[in-house]
């Protein structure tokens, strides 16, 4: 059963969604924030955040999210548990079907559902994510000064992570399940030429060792001369096993944007599923999508930076764009945008 039509619904309660909620609430739009199945997003997996403006001594990821939620609630934002499973964006008011079984109607929608980092399925990763296991070298690399660390992956993002970590760690070992990298030649060459970076070819991570008190203390690797050792082990083929002492492990095997509910709508997505944003009549970037009244912010539309501070910035942009759009509706003036290149 539908509730009364809202002016604005924000899907997602990570930094982007919370920033949008603060701005929209201060503009008296009484936004409804859908917290999603994992309230707070990826930042809640980070124990310490040291690169967010205004916290010189660092702040816990969960604490930063909780502060943001309290700030949004202070100005009048409302929060509801649940995620969007299906959306009808063909006409206003938009209709949103939630995982809770409820249906919402709204004049505008901000999509801030983020992108989920892919995990590799190693034993112990659930317990140690955020405790020496990370998906963001920029966020957590400085905690590993003097450590030996592993980077799992073979694309450009893995090379970028390895090169960044080499500024802090004693050694960086890139673990890749094949003998050839997917990374561009220039990125691969930079990593290969770095004295602190080594490669373990035809190798995969089987398990992590350590505890939340000690952090990551080691890892078990498996390898096979012909690559893809996990798959071969599952088929009963003998593989080599080795345990190494490391103080940190970084996953760099990509992200999956949480845009499944947009796939059958008019919101245009790129080949990887990220929301394509639009430009205004002067060619300036906006948070607008290909559906009027639908905006996007944070990692769901950003496959490059994916930082908390950039997500917060785009969250404020989305709220400001939504505010302007709602005002055009009140004046009866249609708003047009052009697709970005």
KAVEN-V445980 format. One record per pair of residues at least 24 apart in sequence whose ideal C-beta (glycine too) atoms are under 10 Angstrom apart, sorted by the first residue. I is the first residue (numbers start at 1). J is the second residue. If there is no record, write none. Layout:
BEGIN
i,j
I,J
I,J
END
This chain:
BEGIN
i,j
1,101
1,102
1,103
2,93
2,95
2,96
2,102
2,103
2,104
2,105
3,32
3,80
3,102
3,103
3,104
3,105
3,106
4,93
4,104
4,105
5,92
5,93
5,94
5,95
5,104
5,105
5,106
5,107
6,30
6,31
6,32
6,78
6,93
6,94
6,96
6,104
6,105
6,106
6,107
6,108
6,109
7,31
7,32
7,93
7,106
7,107
7,108
7,322
7,323
7,326
7,329
8,32
8,33
8,77
8,106
8,107
8,108
8,109
8,110
8,293
8,295
8,318
8,319
8,322
8,323
8,325
8,326
9,33
9,34
9,78
9,80
9,84
9,93
9,94
9,96
9,104
9,105
9,106
9,107
9,108
9,109
9,110
9,111
10,34
10,35
10,72
10,77
10,79
10,106
10,108
10,109
10,110
10,111
10,112
10,113
10,295
10,297
10,315
10,318
10,319
10,322
11,35
11,36
11,82
11,83
11,84
11,87
11,96
11,98
11,106
11,109
11,110
11,111
11,112
11,113
11,114
11,258
11,261
11,262
11,296
11,300
12,36
12,38
12,39
12,40
12,41
12,83
12,84
12,110
12,111
12,112
12,113
12,114
12,258
12,296
12,297
12,298
12,299
12,300
12,311
12,315
13,38
13,39
13,40
13,41
13,44
13,65
13,68
13,69
13,72
13,77
13,79
13,80
13,81
13,112
13,113
13,114
14,38
14,39
14,40
14,41
14,42
14,43
14,44
14,65
14,68
14,112
14,113
14,114
14,115
14,297
14,298
14,299
14,300
14,308
14,311
14,312
14,315
15,40
15,41
15,42
15,43
15,49
15,52
15,61
15,64
15,65
15,68
15,112
15,114
15,297
15,298
15,299
15,307
15,308
15,309
15,310
15,311
15,312
15,313
15,314
15,315
16,41
16,110
16,111
16,112
16,113
16,114
16,287
16,296
16,297
16,298
16,299
16,300
16,301
16,302
16,308
16,310
16,311
16,312
16,313
16,314
16,315
16,316
16,317
16,318
17,41
17,65
17,68
17,69
17,72
17,77
17,79
17,110
17,111
17,112
17,113
17,114
17,297
17,298
17,300
17,311
17,312
17,315
17,318
17,319
18,43
18,64
18,65
18,66
18,67
18,68
18,69
18,70
18,71
18,72
18,77
18,79
18,112
18,298
18,311
18,312
18,315
19,68
19,71
19,72
19,112
19,297
19,298
19,308
19,309
19,311
19,312
19,313
19,314
19,315
19,316
19,317
19,318
19,319
20,72
20,77
20,110
20,111
20,112
20,287
20,295
20,297
20,298
20,311
20,312
20,314
20,315
20,316
20,317
20,318
20,319
20,320
20,321
20,322
21,68
21,69
21,71
21,72
21,73
21,75
21,76
21,77
21,78
21,79
21,110
21,112
21,315
21,319
22,68
22,69
22,71
22,72
22,73
22,74
22,75
22,77
22,312
22,315
22,316
22,319
23,72
23,75
23,77
23,315
23,316
23,317
23,318
23,319
23,320
23,322
23,323
24,72
24,75
24,76
24,77
24,108
24,110
24,315
24,316
24,318
24,319
24,320
24,322
24,323
24,326
25,71
25,72
25,73
25,74
25,75
25,76
25,77
25,78
25,319
26,71
26,72
26,74
26,75
26,76
26,77
26,319
26,323
27,75
27,76
27,319
27,320
27,322
27,323
27,326
27,327
28,75
28,76
28,323
29,76
29,77
29,107
29,108
29,319
29,322
29,323
29,326
30,75
30,76
30,77
30,78
31,72
31,75
31,76
31,77
31,78
31,79
31,106
31,108
31,110
31,319
31,322
32,77
32,78
32,79
32,80
32,96
32,104
32,106
33,69
33,72
33,73
33,77
33,78
33,79
33,80
33,110
33,112
34,79
34,80
34,81
34,82
34,83
34,84
34,96
34,98
34,99
34,100
34,104
34,109
34,112
34,113
35,69
35,79
35,80
35,81
35,82
35,83
36,81
36,82
36,83
36,84
36,99
36,112
36,113
36,114
36,258
37,81
37,82
37,83
37,99
37,258
38,83
38,114
38,116
38,258
39,65
39,66
39,69
39,79
39,81
40,64
40,65
40,66
40,68
40,69
40,114
41,65
41,112
41,113
41,114
41,115
41,116
41,258
41,298
41,299
41,308
41,311
42,114
42,115
42,116
42,117
42,129
42,130
42,135
42,136
42,139
42,255
42,299
42,306
42,308
42,311
43,68
43,114
43,130
43,136
43,139
43,308
43,311
44,130
45,117
45,129
45,130
45,131
45,133
45,134
45,135
45,136
45,139
46,129
46,130
46,134
46,135
46,136
46,139
46,140
46,308
47,129
47,130
47,131
47,132
47,134
47,140
47,143
47,212
47,215
48,130
48,139
48,140
48,142
48,143
49,139
49,140
49,308
49,309
50,139
50,140
50,142
50,143
51,138
51,139
51,140
51,142
51,307
51,308
51,309
52,139
52,307
52,308
52,309
52,312
53,308
53,309
53,312
54,309
58,142
58,143
60,130
61,130
61,139
61,308
62,130
64,308
64,312
65,308
68,312
68,315
80,104
83,113
83,258
83,260
83,261
84,109
84,111
84,113
84,258
84,260
84,261
84,262
85,260
85,261
86,260
86,261
86,264
86,265
87,111
87,261
87,262
87,263
87,264
87,265
87,267
87,291
87,294
88,264
88,265
89,261
89,262
89,264
89,265
89,266
89,267
89,289
89,290
89,291
89,292
89,293
89,294
90,265
90,266
90,291
92,291
92,292
92,293
92,329
93,293
94,265
94,291
94,293
94,294
96,261
97,261
99,261
106,293
106,294
107,293
107,322
107,325
107,326
107,329
108,292
108,293
108,294
108,295
108,318
108,319
108,321
108,322
108,323
108,325
108,326
108,329
109,262
109,267
109,289
109,291
109,293
109,294
109,295
109,296
109,318
109,322
110,287
110,289
110,294
110,295
110,296
110,297
110,298
110,314
110,315
110,317
110,318
110,319
110,321
110,322
111,257
111,258
111,259
111,261
111,262
111,267
111,275
111,287
111,289
111,294
111,295
111,296
111,297
111,298
111,300
111,301
111,318
112,258
112,287
112,295
112,296
112,297
112,298
112,299
112,300
112,301
112,311
112,314
112,315
112,318
113,257
113,258
113,259
113,260
113,261
113,262
113,275
113,296
113,297
113,298
113,299
113,300
114,255
114,256
114,257
114,258
114,259
114,297
114,298
114,299
114,300
114,301
114,302
114,306
114,311
115,254
115,255
115,256
115,257
115,258
115,259
115,272
115,273
115,274
115,298
115,299
115,300
115,301
115,302
115,303
115,306
116,254
116,255
116,256
116,257
116,258
116,299
117,251
117,252
117,253
117,254
117,255
117,256
117,299
117,306
118,153
118,251
118,252
118,253
118,254
118,255
118,256
119,152
119,251
119,253
120,152
120,153
120,175
120,177
120,204
120,205
120,206
120,230
120,249
120,251
120,253
121,204
121,205
121,206
121,230
122,152
122,204
122,205
122,206
122,207
122,208
122,219
122,220
122,221
122,230
122,249
122,251
123,205
123,206
123,207
123,208
123,209
123,219
123,220
124,205
124,206
124,207
124,208
124,209
124,210
124,211
124,216
124,219
124,220
124,249
125,205
125,207
125,208
125,249
125,251
126,208
127,208
127,210
127,211
127,212
128,208
128,209
128,210
128,211
128,212
128,214
128,215
128,216
128,217
128,248
128,249
129,208
129,212
129,249
129,251
130,212
130,215
131,208
131,210
131,211
131,212
131,213
131,214
131,215
131,216
131,248
132,208
132,209
132,210
132,211
132,212
132,214
132,215
132,216
132,217
132,219
132,246
132,247
132,248
132,249
132,250
133,205
133,208
133,210
133,215
133,216
133,219
133,248
133,249
133,250
133,251
134,161
134,165
134,216
134,248
134,249
134,250
134,251
134,252
135,161
135,250
135,251
135,252
135,253
135,254
135,255
135,306
136,161
136,164
136,250
136,251
136,252
136,306
136,307
136,308
137,161
137,162
137,163
137,164
137,165
137,166
137,167
137,168
137,169
137,172
137,248
137,250
137,252
138,164
138,165
138,305
138,306
138,307
139,250
139,306
139,307
139,308
140,165
140,168
140,248
140,250
141,165
141,166
141,167
141,168
141,169
141,172
141,248
141,250
142,167
142,168
143,168
143,215
143,247
143,248
144,168
144,169
144,170
144,172
144,215
144,216
144,246
144,247
144,248
144,249
144,250
145,169
145,170
145,247
146,170
146,247
147,171
147,172
147,215
147,216
147,245
147,246
147,247
147,248
148,172
148,173
148,198
148,218
148,244
148,245
148,246
148,247
148,248
149,173
149,216
149,219
149,246
149,247
149,248
149,249
149,250
150,174
150,175
150,200
150,203
150,205
150,208
150,216
150,219
150,221
150,244
150,246
150,247
150,248
150,249
150,250
150,251
151,175
151,176
151,191
151,197
151,199
151,248
151,249
151,250
151,251
151,252
151,253
152,176
152,177
152,200
152,203
152,204
152,205
152,219
152,221
152,249
152,250
152,251
152,252
152,253
153,177
153,181
153,182
153,183
153,250
153,251
153,252
153,253
153,254
154,178
154,179
154,180
154,181
154,182
154,183
154,188
154,199
154,201
154,252
154,253
155,181
155,182
155,183
155,184
155,187
155,188
155,252
155,253
155,254
156,181
156,182
156,183
156,184
156,186
156,187
156,188
156,191
156,252
157,182
157,183
157,187
157,251
157,252
157,253
157,254
157,255
157,303
157,304
157,306
158,182
158,183
158,187
158,188
158,191
158,250
158,251
158,252
158,253
158,254
159,183
159,184
159,186
159,187
159,188
159,189
159,190
159,191
159,192
159,194
159,197
159,252
160,187
160,190
160,191
160,252
161,191
161,250
161,251
161,252
162,187
162,190
162,191
162,194
162,196
162,197
162,198
162,199
162,250
162,252
163,187
163,190
163,191
163,194
163,196
163,197
164,250
165,196
165,197
165,248
165,250
166,191
166,194
166,195
166,196
166,197
167,196
168,196
168,248
169,196
169,197
169,246
169,247
169,248
169,250
170,196
170,247
171,195
171,196
171,197
171,198
171,246
172,196
172,197
172,198
172,199
172,246
172,248
172,250
173,197
173,198
173,199
173,200
173,203
173,219
173,221
173,244
173,246
173,249
174,198
174,199
174,200
174,201
174,203
174,250
174,252
175,199
175,200
175,201
175,202
175,203
175,204
175,205
175,219
175,221
175,223
175,244
175,249
175,250
175,252
176,200
176,201
176,202
176,203
176,204
176,227
177,201
177,202
177,203
177,204
177,205
177,222
177,223
177,224
177,227
177,228
177,229
177,230
177,231
177,253
178,202
178,203
178,204
178,226
178,227
178,228
179,203
179,225
179,226
179,227
180,227
182,254
200,242
200,244
201,225
201,227
202,226
202,227
202,228
202,229
202,232
202,239
202,240
203,227
203,229
203,239
203,240
203,242
204,228
204,229
204,230
204,231
204,232
204,233
204,239
205,230
205,249
205,251
206,230
206,233
206,239
206,241
206,242
206,243
207,241
207,243
208,246
208,249
209,243
209,244
209,245
209,246
210,246
210,247
210,248
210,249
214,247
215,247
215,248
216,245
216,246
216,247
216,248
216,249
217,245
217,246
217,247
218,243
218,244
218,245
218,246
218,247
218,249
219,243
219,244
219,245
219,246
219,248
219,249
220,244
221,246
254,303
255,299
255,300
255,302
255,303
255,306
257,296
257,298
257,299
257,300
257,301
257,302
257,303
258,299
258,300
259,296
259,300
259,301
262,289
262,291
262,294
262,296
262,300
265,289
265,290
265,291
265,294
266,290
266,291
266,292
266,294
267,291
267,294
267,296
268,339
269,300
269,301
270,301
270,303
272,303
273,300
273,303
274,299
274,300
274,301
274,302
274,303
274,304
275,300
275,301
275,302
276,301
276,339
276,340
277,301
277,302
277,314
277,317
277,318
277,337
277,339
277,340
278,321
278,336
278,337
278,338
278,339
278,340
279,337
279,338
279,339
279,340
279,341
280,321
280,335
280,336
280,337
280,338
281,335
281,336
281,337
281,338
282,338
283,338
283,340
283,341
284,340
285,314
285,317
285,340
286,317
286,318
286,320
286,321
286,324
286,337
286,338
286,340
287,314
287,315
287,316
287,317
287,318
287,319
287,320
287,321
287,322
288,317
288,318
288,321
288,322
288,324
288,325
288,335
288,336
288,337
288,338
288,339
288,340
289,337
289,339
290,337
290,339
292,325
292,328
292,329
292,334
292,335
292,336
292,337
293,322
293,325
293,326
293,328
293,329
293,335
294,318
294,322
294,325
295,319
295,320
295,321
295,322
295,325
296,321
297,321
297,322
END
